[in-house]
Amino acid sequence: MLKVIEAANLLGVSKVTIYKKMEKFKRELKPHLHKKRNITFIDDEGIEIIRQSLIENNVIFEKIDIENQLKELQDELETSMGQLEWMNNQLMTAYRDDILNLRFVLDLLNGQIKVKTAQLMEKEEILTNYKDINRLNKERIENIKSLLI
């Protein structure tokens, strides 16, 4: 025999729920309820009546229902894990491809930098030569002017 609070804990419901069931099934539970010192006790058969009523009202689930739900959740978890692994593999493949593409672009840009650097150096050399030629031409013009005057 259990106290009302102990029966509630056993069945996973509140003591108010137990008292409501005791009221609802007063006739069936009367032989299974015992009072001692103003404390109500319920025997095993009374607890079983309340448990069946809770199962019928979907307040508590039978162990089989819980095991079935657990199995379903485990199956869903395995499926999700498989999908997660597949997505991870897809991401890793895409990541590797992106890295290869970026390396190719980096190599291409480095090659262009080398070409542009060489072109810039050539341009600077041409500019230096042009300045020298321009300076020489100015000197010649000055020489010719001085000869003419």
KOLVEXVO-78736 format. One record per atom (N, C-alpha, C): residue number from 0; chain; atom name; x negated, y, z. Coordinates in nm, 2 decimals. Example, Ala and Ser with C-alpha at 12.3 -4.5 7.8 and 13.67 -1.06 7.14 Angstrom:
residues 2
ATOM    nr   kette   atom       px       py       pz
ATOM     0       A      N    -1.32    -0.57     0.78
ATOM     0       A     CA    -1.23    -0.45     0.78
ATOM     0       A      C    -1.32    -0.33     0.78
ATOM     1       A      N    -1.28    -0.22     0.71
ATOM     1       A     CA    -1.37    -0.11     0.71
ATOM     1       A      C    -1.29     0.00     0.79
END
This chain:
residues 149
ATOM    nr   kette   atom       px       py       pz
ATOM     0       A      N    -0.08    -0.12     0.00
ATOM     0       A     CA     0.00     0.00     0.00
ATOM     0       A      C    -0.09     0.12     0.00
ATOM     1       A      N    -0.04     0.22    -0.08
ATOM     1       A     CA    -0.12     0.35    -0.09
ATOM     1       A      C    -0.03     0.47    -0.05
ATOM     2       A      N    -0.10     0.57     0.00
ATOM     2       A     CA    -0.03     0.70     0.02
ATOM     2       A      C     0.01     0.76    -0.11
ATOM     3       A      N     0.10     0.85    -0.11
ATOM     3       A     CA     0.15     0.92    -0.24
ATOM     3       A      C     0.03     0.98    -0.31
ATOM     4       A      N    -0.06     1.05    -0.24
ATOM     4       A     CA    -0.17     1.12    -0.30
ATOM     4       A      C    -0.27     1.02    -0.36
ATOM     5       A      N    -0.29     0.90    -0.29
ATOM     5       A     CA    -0.37     0.79    -0.34
ATOM     5       A      C    -0.32     0.73    -0.47
ATOM     6       A      N    -0.19     0.71    -0.47
ATOM     6       A     CA    -0.12     0.66    -0.59
ATOM     6       A      C    -0.14     0.76    -0.71
ATOM     7       A      N    -0.12     0.89    -0.68
ATOM     7       A     CA    -0.14     0.99    -0.78
ATOM     7       A      C    -0.28     0.99    -0.84
ATOM     8       A      N    -0.38     0.98    -0.75
ATOM     8       A     CA    -0.52     0.97    -0.79
ATOM     8       A      C    -0.54     0.85    -0.88
ATOM     9       A      N    -0.49     0.74    -0.83
ATOM     9       A     CA    -0.50     0.61    -0.91
ATOM     9       A      C    -0.44     0.62    -1.05
ATOM    10       A      N    -0.33     0.69    -1.06
ATOM    10       A     CA    -0.26     0.70    -1.19
ATOM    10       A      C    -0.30     0.82    -1.27
ATOM    11       A      N    -0.38     0.90    -1.21
ATOM    11       A     CA    -0.43     1.02    -1.28
ATOM    11       A      C    -0.33     1.13    -1.30
ATOM    12       A      N    -0.23     1.14    -1.21
ATOM    12       A     CA    -0.13     1.24    -1.22
ATOM    12       A      C    -0.13     1.32    -1.08
ATOM    13       A      N    -0.05     1.42    -1.07
ATOM    13       A     CA    -0.04     1.50    -0.95
ATOM    13       A      C     0.06     1.43    -0.85
ATOM    14       A      N     0.05     1.46    -0.73
ATOM    14       A     CA     0.14     1.40    -0.63
ATOM    14       A      C     0.29     1.45    -0.65
ATOM    15       A      N     0.30     1.57    -0.71
ATOM    15       A     CA     0.44     1.62    -0.75
ATOM    15       A      C     0.50     1.53    -0.85
ATOM    16       A      N     0.42     1.48    -0.95
ATOM    16       A     CA     0.47     1.39    -1.05
ATOM    16       A      C     0.52     1.26    -0.98
ATOM    17       A      N     0.44     1.21    -0.88
ATOM    17       A     CA     0.48     1.09    -0.81
ATOM    17       A      C     0.61     1.11    -0.74
ATOM    18       A      N     0.62     1.23    -0.67
ATOM    18       A     CA     0.75     1.26    -0.59
ATOM    18       A      C     0.87     1.27    -0.69
ATOM    19       A      N     0.85     1.32    -0.81
ATOM    19       A     CA     0.95     1.33    -0.91
ATOM    19       A      C     1.00     1.20    -0.95
ATOM    20       A      N     0.90     1.11    -0.98
ATOM    20       A     CA     0.93     0.97    -1.02
ATOM    20       A      C     1.00     0.90    -0.90
ATOM    21       A      N     0.96     0.92    -0.78
ATOM    21       A     CA     1.03     0.86    -0.67
ATOM    21       A      C     1.18     0.90    -0.66
ATOM    22       A      N     1.20     1.03    -0.69
ATOM    22       A     CA     1.34     1.08    -0.69
ATOM    22       A      C     1.42     1.02    -0.81
ATOM    23       A      N     1.35     1.02    -0.92
ATOM    23       A     CA     1.42     0.97    -1.04
ATOM    23       A      C     1.46     0.82    -1.03
ATOM    24       A      N     1.36     0.74    -0.97
ATOM    24       A     CA     1.38     0.59    -0.96
ATOM    24       A      C     1.41     0.55    -0.82
ATOM    25       A      N     1.48     0.64    -0.75
ATOM    25       A     CA     1.51     0.62    -0.61
ATOM    25       A      C     1.56     0.48    -0.57
ATOM    26       A      N     1.66     0.43    -0.66
ATOM    26       A     CA     1.72     0.30    -0.63
ATOM    26       A      C     1.62     0.19    -0.65
ATOM    27       A      N     1.54     0.19    -0.76
ATOM    27       A     CA     1.45     0.09    -0.79
ATOM    27       A      C     1.33     0.08    -0.69
ATOM    28       A      N     1.29     0.20    -0.65
ATOM    28       A     CA     1.17     0.22    -0.56
ATOM    28       A      C     1.20     0.20    -0.41
ATOM    29       A      N     1.33     0.21    -0.38
ATOM    29       A     CA     1.36     0.21    -0.23
ATOM    29       A      C     1.30     0.10    -0.16
ATOM    30       A      N     1.30    -0.03    -0.21
ATOM    30       A     CA     1.24    -0.14    -0.13
ATOM    30       A      C     1.09    -0.13    -0.13
ATOM    31       A      N     1.03    -0.05    -0.22
ATOM    31       A     CA     0.88    -0.04    -0.23
ATOM    31       A      C     0.82     0.08    -0.16
ATOM    32       A      N     0.91     0.16    -0.10
ATOM    32       A     CA     0.86     0.28    -0.03
ATOM    32       A      C     0.87     0.26     0.12
ATOM    33       A      N     0.77     0.30     0.19
ATOM    33       A     CA     0.76     0.28     0.34
ATOM    33       A      C     0.71     0.40     0.40
ATOM    34       A      N     0.78     0.44     0.51
ATOM    34       A     CA     0.73     0.56     0.58
ATOM    34       A      C     0.68     0.52     0.72
ATOM    35       A      N     0.56     0.58     0.75
ATOM    35       A     CA     0.50     0.56     0.88
ATOM    35       A      C     0.44     0.70     0.92
ATOM    36       A      N     0.49     0.74     1.04
ATOM    36       A     CA     0.45     0.87     1.09
ATOM    36       A      C     0.47     0.98     0.99
ATOM    37       A      N     0.58     0.99     0.93
ATOM    37       A     CA     0.61     1.09     0.83
ATOM    37       A      C     0.52     1.09     0.71
ATOM    38       A      N     0.45     0.98     0.68
ATOM    38       A     CA     0.37     0.96     0.56
ATOM    38       A      C     0.43     0.85     0.48
ATOM    39       A      N     0.45     0.88     0.35
ATOM    39       A     CA     0.52     0.79     0.26
ATOM    39       A      C     0.41     0.70     0.19
ATOM    40       A      N     0.43     0.57     0.20
ATOM    40       A     CA     0.34     0.47     0.14
ATOM    40       A      C     0.42     0.40     0.02
ATOM    41       A      N     0.35     0.36    -0.08
ATOM    41       A     CA     0.41     0.29    -0.19
ATOM    41       A      C     0.33     0.16    -0.21
ATOM    42       A      N     0.41     0.05    -0.22
ATOM    42       A     CA     0.34    -0.08    -0.23
ATOM    42       A      C     0.30    -0.10    -0.38
ATOM    43       A      N     0.23    -0.21    -0.41
ATOM    43       A     CA     0.18    -0.24    -0.55
ATOM    43       A      C     0.29    -0.24    -0.65
ATOM    44       A      N     0.41    -0.31    -0.62
ATOM    44       A     CA     0.52    -0.32    -0.71
ATOM    44       A      C     0.58    -0.18    -0.74
ATOM    45       A      N     0.59    -0.09    -0.64
ATOM    45       A     CA     0.64     0.04    -0.66
ATOM    45       A      C     0.54     0.12    -0.75
ATOM    46       A      N     0.41     0.11    -0.73
ATOM    46       A     CA     0.31     0.18    -0.81
ATOM    46       A      C     0.33     0.13    -0.96
ATOM    47       A      N     0.35     0.00    -0.98
ATOM    47       A     CA     0.37    -0.05    -1.11
ATOM    47       A      C     0.49     0.01    -1.18
ATOM    48       A      N     0.60     0.02    -1.10
ATOM    48       A     CA     0.72     0.08    -1.16
ATOM    48       A      C     0.69     0.23    -1.21
ATOM    49       A      N     0.63     0.30    -1.12
ATOM    49       A     CA     0.59     0.44    -1.16
ATOM    49       A      C     0.50     0.44    -1.28
ATOM    50       A      N     0.40     0.35    -1.28
ATOM    50       A     CA     0.30     0.35    -1.39
ATOM    50       A      C     0.37     0.32    -1.52
ATOM    51       A      N     0.47     0.22    -1.52
ATOM    51       A     CA     0.54     0.19    -1.64
ATOM    51       A      C     0.62     0.31    -1.69
ATOM    52       A      N     0.68     0.38    -1.60
ATOM    52       A     CA     0.76     0.50    -1.63
ATOM    52       A      C     0.67     0.61    -1.69
ATOM    53       A      N     0.55     0.62    -1.64
ATOM    53       A     CA     0.45     0.72    -1.69
ATOM    53       A      C     0.41     0.68    -1.83
ATOM    54       A      N     0.39     0.55    -1.85
ATOM    54       A     CA     0.35     0.50    -1.98
ATOM    54       A      C     0.46     0.53    -2.09
ATOM    55       A      N     0.58     0.50    -2.05
ATOM    55       A     CA     0.69     0.52    -2.14
ATOM    55       A      C     0.71     0.67    -2.17
ATOM    56       A      N     0.68     0.76    -2.08
ATOM    56       A     CA     0.68     0.90    -2.10
ATOM    56       A      C     0.55     0.96    -2.16
ATOM    57       A      N     0.46     0.87    -2.19
ATOM    57       A     CA     0.33     0.91    -2.25
ATOM    57       A      C     0.25     1.01    -2.15
ATOM    58       A      N     0.28     1.00    -2.03
ATOM    58       A     CA     0.20     1.07    -1.93
ATOM    58       A      C     0.06     1.01    -1.91
ATOM    59       A      N     0.06     0.88    -1.90
ATOM    59       A     CA    -0.07     0.81    -1.90
ATOM    59       A      C    -0.07     0.71    -2.01
ATOM    60       A      N    -0.19     0.67    -2.05
ATOM    60       A     CA    -0.20     0.58    -2.16
ATOM    60       A      C    -0.25     0.44    -2.11
ATOM    61       A      N    -0.21     0.34    -2.17
ATOM    61       A     CA    -0.26     0.21    -2.13
ATOM    61       A      C    -0.40     0.20    -2.18
ATOM    62       A      N    -0.48     0.11    -2.11
ATOM    62       A     CA    -0.62     0.09    -2.14
ATOM    62       A      C    -0.64     0.06    -2.29
ATOM    63       A      N    -0.55    -0.02    -2.35
ATOM    63       A     CA    -0.56    -0.06    -2.49
ATOM    63       A      C    -0.56     0.07    -2.58
ATOM    64       A      N    -0.46     0.16    -2.55
ATOM    64       A     CA    -0.45     0.28    -2.63
ATOM    64       A      C    -0.58     0.36    -2.62
ATOM    65       A      N    -0.63     0.37    -2.50
ATOM    65       A     CA    -0.76     0.45    -2.48
ATOM    65       A      C    -0.87     0.38    -2.55
ATOM    66       A      N    -0.88     0.25    -2.55
ATOM    66       A     CA    -0.98     0.18    -2.62
ATOM    66       A      C    -0.97     0.20    -2.77
ATOM    67       A      N    -0.85     0.20    -2.82
ATOM    67       A     CA    -0.82     0.22    -2.96
ATOM    67       A      C    -0.87     0.36    -3.00
ATOM    68       A      N    -0.83     0.46    -2.92
ATOM    68       A     CA    -0.87     0.59    -2.95
ATOM    68       A      C    -1.02     0.61    -2.94
ATOM    69       A      N    -1.08     0.54    -2.85
ATOM    69       A     CA    -1.23     0.55    -2.84
ATOM    69       A      C    -1.29     0.49    -2.96
ATOM    70       A      N    -1.24     0.38    -3.01
ATOM    70       A     CA    -1.29     0.31    -3.13
ATOM    70       A      C    -1.28     0.41    -3.25
ATOM    71       A      N    -1.16     0.47    -3.26
ATOM    71       A     CA    -1.14     0.56    -3.37
ATOM    71       A      C    -1.24     0.68    -3.37
ATOM    72       A      N    -1.26     0.73    -3.25
ATOM    72       A     CA    -1.35     0.84    -3.23
ATOM    72       A      C    -1.49     0.80    -3.26
ATOM    73       A      N    -1.53     0.68    -3.22
ATOM    73       A     CA    -1.66     0.63    -3.26
ATOM    73       A      C    -1.68     0.61    -3.41
ATOM    74       A      N    -1.57     0.56    -3.47
ATOM    74       A     CA    -1.58     0.55    -3.62
ATOM    74       A      C    -1.59     0.69    -3.69
ATOM    75       A      N    -1.52     0.78    -3.64
ATOM    75       A     CA    -1.52     0.92    -3.69
ATOM    75       A      C    -1.66     0.98    -3.67
ATOM    76       A      N    -1.72     0.95    -3.55
ATOM    76       A     CA    -1.85     1.00    -3.52
ATOM    76       A      C    -1.96     0.93    -3.61
ATOM    77       A      N    -1.95     0.80    -3.64
ATOM    77       A     CA    -2.04     0.74    -3.73
ATOM    77       A      C    -2.02     0.80    -3.87
ATOM    78       A      N    -1.90     0.82    -3.91
ATOM    78       A     CA    -1.88     0.88    -4.05
ATOM    78       A      C    -1.94     1.02    -4.05
ATOM    79       A      N    -1.91     1.10    -3.95
ATOM    79       A     CA    -1.97     1.23    -3.94
ATOM    79       A      C    -2.12     1.23    -3.94
ATOM    80       A      N    -2.18     1.14    -3.87
ATOM    80       A     CA    -2.32     1.13    -3.86
ATOM    80       A      C    -2.38     1.09    -4.00
ATOM    81       A      N    -2.31     1.00    -4.07
ATOM    81       A     CA    -2.35     0.97    -4.21
ATOM    81       A      C    -2.34     1.09    -4.30
ATOM    82       A      N    -2.23     1.16    -4.29
ATOM    82       A     CA    -2.22     1.28    -4.37
ATOM    82       A      C    -2.32     1.39    -4.33
ATOM    83       A      N    -2.35     1.40    -4.21
ATOM    83       A     CA    -2.45     1.50    -4.16
ATOM    83       A      C    -2.59     1.46    -4.21
ATOM    84       A      N    -2.62     1.33    -4.21
ATOM    84       A     CA    -2.75     1.28    -4.26
ATOM    84       A      C    -2.76     1.31    -4.41
ATOM    85       A      N    -2.65     1.28    -4.49
ATOM    85       A     CA    -2.65     1.31    -4.63
ATOM    85       A      C    -2.67     1.46    -4.66
ATOM    86       A      N    -2.60     1.54    -4.58
ATOM    86       A     CA    -2.61     1.69    -4.61
ATOM    86       A      C    -2.75     1.73    -4.57
ATOM    87       A      N    -2.81     1.67    -4.47
ATOM    87       A     CA    -2.95     1.71    -4.43
ATOM    87       A      C    -3.04     1.67    -4.54
ATOM    88       A      N    -3.02     1.55    -4.60
ATOM    88       A     CA    -3.11     1.51    -4.71
ATOM    88       A      C    -3.09     1.60    -4.83
ATOM    89       A      N    -2.97     1.64    -4.86
ATOM    89       A     CA    -2.94     1.74    -4.97
ATOM    89       A      C    -3.01     1.87    -4.94
ATOM    90       A      N    -3.00     1.92    -4.82
ATOM    90       A     CA    -3.07     2.04    -4.79
ATOM    90       A      C    -3.22     2.03    -4.80
ATOM    91       A      N    -3.27     1.92    -4.75
ATOM    91       A     CA    -3.42     1.90    -4.76
ATOM    91       A      C    -3.47     1.90    -4.90
ATOM    92       A      N    -3.39     1.83    -4.99
ATOM    92       A     CA    -3.42     1.82    -5.13
ATOM    92       A      C    -3.42     1.96    -5.19
ATOM    93       A      N    -3.31     2.04    -5.16
ATOM    93       A     CA    -3.30     2.17    -5.22
ATOM    93       A      C    -3.41     2.26    -5.16
ATOM    94       A      N    -3.45     2.24    -5.04
ATOM    94       A     CA    -3.56     2.32    -4.97
ATOM    94       A      C    -3.69     2.29    -5.04
ATOM    95       A      N    -3.72     2.16    -5.07
ATOM    95       A     CA    -3.84     2.13    -5.14
ATOM    95       A      C    -3.84     2.19    -5.28
ATOM    96       A      N    -3.73     2.18    -5.35
ATOM    96       A     CA    -3.72     2.23    -5.49
ATOM    96       A      C    -3.74     2.38    -5.48
ATOM    97       A      N    -3.68     2.45    -5.39
ATOM    97       A     CA    -3.70     2.59    -5.38
ATOM    97       A      C    -3.84     2.63    -5.35
ATOM    98       A      N    -3.91     2.55    -5.26
ATOM    98       A     CA    -4.05     2.58    -5.23
ATOM    98       A      C    -4.14     2.56    -5.36
ATOM    99       A      N    -4.11     2.46    -5.43
ATOM    99       A     CA    -4.18     2.43    -5.56
ATOM    99       A      C    -4.16     2.55    -5.66
ATOM   100       A      N    -4.03     2.59    -5.67
ATOM   100       A     CA    -4.00     2.70    -5.76
ATOM   100       A      C    -4.07     2.83    -5.71
ATOM   101       A      N    -4.07     2.86    -5.58
ATOM   101       A     CA    -4.14     2.98    -5.53
ATOM   101       A      C    -4.29     2.97    -5.55
ATOM   102       A      N    -4.35     2.85    -5.54
ATOM   102       A     CA    -4.49     2.84    -5.56
ATOM   102       A      C    -4.52     2.87    -5.71
ATOM   103       A      N    -4.44     2.82    -5.80
ATOM   103       A     CA    -4.45     2.84    -5.94
ATOM   103       A      C    -4.45     2.99    -5.97
ATOM   104       A      N    -4.34     3.06    -5.91
ATOM   104       A     CA    -4.33     3.20    -5.93
ATOM   104       A      C    -4.45     3.28    -5.87
ATOM   105       A      N    -4.50     3.24    -5.76
ATOM   105       A     CA    -4.61     3.30    -5.69
ATOM   105       A      C    -4.74     3.28    -5.78
ATOM   106       A      N    -4.76     3.17    -5.84
ATOM   106       A     CA    -4.87     3.14    -5.93
ATOM   106       A      C    -4.86     3.23    -6.05
ATOM   107       A      N    -4.74     3.24    -6.10
ATOM   107       A     CA    -4.71     3.32    -6.22
ATOM   107       A      C    -4.74     3.47    -6.19
ATOM   108       A      N    -4.69     3.52    -6.08
ATOM   108       A     CA    -4.72     3.66    -6.04
ATOM   108       A      C    -4.87     3.68    -6.01
ATOM   109       A      N    -4.93     3.59    -5.95
ATOM   109       A     CA    -5.08     3.61    -5.92
ATOM   109       A      C    -5.15     3.61    -6.05
ATOM   110       A      N    -5.11     3.53    -6.15
ATOM   110       A     CA    -5.17     3.54    -6.29
ATOM   110       A      C    -5.15     3.68    -6.35
ATOM   111       A      N    -5.02     3.73    -6.34
ATOM   111       A     CA    -4.99     3.86    -6.39
ATOM   111       A      C    -5.07     3.97    -6.32
ATOM   112       A      N    -5.10     3.96    -6.19
ATOM   112       A     CA    -5.18     4.05    -6.12
ATOM   112       A      C    -5.32     4.06    -6.17
ATOM   113       A      N    -5.37     3.94    -6.20
ATOM   113       A     CA    -5.51     3.93    -6.25
ATOM   113       A      C    -5.52     4.00    -6.39
ATOM   114       A      N    -5.41     3.97    -6.47
ATOM   114       A     CA    -5.41     4.03    -6.61
ATOM   114       A      C    -5.40     4.18    -6.60
ATOM   115       A      N    -5.31     4.23    -6.51
ATOM   115       A     CA    -5.29     4.37    -6.50
ATOM   115       A      C    -5.41     4.44    -6.44
ATOM   116       A      N    -5.48     4.37    -6.34
ATOM   116       A     CA    -5.60     4.43    -6.29
ATOM   116       A      C    -5.71     4.44    -6.40
ATOM   117       A      N    -5.72     4.34    -6.48
ATOM   117       A     CA    -5.82     4.35    -6.59
ATOM   117       A      C    -5.78     4.46    -6.69
ATOM   118       A      N    -5.65     4.47    -6.72
ATOM   118       A     CA    -5.61     4.58    -6.81
ATOM   118       A      C    -5.63     4.71    -6.75
ATOM   119       A      N    -5.61     4.73    -6.62
ATOM   119       A     CA    -5.64     4.85    -6.55
ATOM   119       A      C    -5.78     4.89    -6.55
ATOM   120       A      N    -5.87     4.79    -6.53
ATOM   120       A     CA    -6.01     4.81    -6.54
ATOM   120       A      C    -6.06     4.86    -6.68
ATOM   121       A      N    -6.00     4.79    -6.78
ATOM   121       A     CA    -6.03     4.82    -6.92
ATOM   121       A      C    -5.98     4.96    -6.95
ATOM   122       A      N    -5.86     5.00    -6.90
ATOM   122       A     CA    -5.81     5.14    -6.92
ATOM   122       A      C    -5.90     5.24    -6.85
ATOM   123       A      N    -5.95     5.21    -6.73
ATOM   123       A     CA    -6.04     5.30    -6.66
ATOM   123       A      C    -6.17     5.32    -6.74
ATOM   124       A      N    -6.22     5.21    -6.80
ATOM   124       A     CA    -6.34     5.22    -6.87
ATOM   124       A      C    -6.32     5.30    -7.00
ATOM   125       A      N    -6.20     5.28    -7.06
ATOM   125       A     CA    -6.17     5.36    -7.18
ATOM   125       A      C    -6.16     5.51    -7.15
ATOM   126       A      N    -6.09     5.53    -7.04
ATOM   126       A     CA    -6.07     5.67    -6.99
ATOM   126       A      C    -6.21     5.74    -6.96
ATOM   127       A      N    -6.30     5.66    -6.90
ATOM   127       A     CA    -6.43     5.71    -6.87
ATOM   127       A      C    -6.50     5.74    -7.00
ATOM   128       A      N    -6.50     5.65    -7.09
ATOM   128       A     CA    -6.56     5.67    -7.22
ATOM   128       A      C    -6.50     5.80    -7.29
ATOM   129       A      N    -6.37     5.81    -7.29
ATOM   129       A     CA    -6.30     5.92    -7.35
ATOM   129       A      C    -6.35     6.05    -7.28
ATOM   130       A      N    -6.36     6.06    -7.15
ATOM   130       A     CA    -6.40     6.18    -7.08
ATOM   130       A      C    -6.55     6.21    -7.12
ATOM   131       A      N    -6.63     6.11    -7.14
ATOM   131       A     CA    -6.77     6.13    -7.18
ATOM   131       A      C    -6.77     6.19    -7.32
ATOM   132       A      N    -6.69     6.13    -7.41
ATOM   132       A     CA    -6.68     6.18    -7.55
ATOM   132       A      C    -6.63     6.32    -7.55
ATOM   133       A      N    -6.53     6.35    -7.47
ATOM   133       A     CA    -6.47     6.48    -7.46
ATOM   133       A      C    -6.57     6.58    -7.41
ATOM   134       A      N    -6.65     6.54    -7.31
ATOM   134       A     CA    -6.75     6.63    -7.25
ATOM   134       A      C    -6.86     6.66    -7.36
ATOM   135       A      N    -6.90     6.55    -7.43
ATOM   135       A     CA    -7.00     6.57    -7.53
ATOM   135       A      C    -6.95     6.66    -7.65
ATOM   136       A      N    -6.82     6.65    -7.68
ATOM   136       A     CA    -6.76     6.73    -7.79
ATOM   136       A      C    -6.76     6.88    -7.74
ATOM   137       A      N    -6.73     6.90    -7.62
ATOM   137       A     CA    -6.72     7.04    -7.56
ATOM   137       A      C    -6.86     7.10    -7.57
ATOM   138       A      N    -6.96     7.01    -7.54
ATOM   138       A     CA    -7.10     7.06    -7.54
ATOM   138       A      C    -7.14     7.10    -7.68
ATOM   139       A      N    -7.10     7.02    -7.78
ATOM   139       A     CA    -7.13     7.04    -7.92
ATOM   139       A      C    -7.06     7.17    -7.97
ATOM   140       A      N    -6.94     7.18    -7.93
ATOM   140       A     CA    -6.86     7.30    -7.97
ATOM   140       A      C    -6.93     7.43    -7.91
ATOM   141       A      N    -6.98     7.42    -7.79
ATOM   141       A     CA    -7.05     7.53    -7.73
ATOM   141       A      C    -7.18     7.56    -7.80
ATOM   142       A      N    -7.25     7.45    -7.84
ATOM   142       A     CA    -7.37     7.47    -7.92
ATOM   142       A      C    -7.34     7.53    -8.05
ATOM   143       A      N    -7.24     7.49    -8.12
ATOM   143       A     CA    -7.21     7.54    -8.25
ATOM   143       A      C    -7.17     7.69    -8.23
ATOM   144       A      N    -7.09     7.72    -8.13
ATOM   144       A     CA    -7.05     7.86    -8.10
ATOM   144       A      C    -7.17     7.95    -8.08
ATOM   145       A      N    -7.26     7.90    -8.00
ATOM   145       A     CA    -7.38     7.97    -7.97
ATOM   145       A      C    -7.47     7.99    -8.10
ATOM   146       A      N    -7.47     7.90    -8.19
ATOM   146       A     CA    -7.54     7.91    -8.31
ATOM   146       A      C    -7.47     8.02    -8.40
ATOM   147       A      N    -7.35     8.02    -8.40
ATOM   147       A     CA    -7.27     8.11    -8.49
ATOM   147       A      C    -7.27     8.26    -8.44
ATOM   148       A      N    -7.30     8.27    -8.32
ATOM   148       A     CA    -7.30     8.41    -8.27
ATOM   148       A      C    -7.43     8.47    -8.27
END
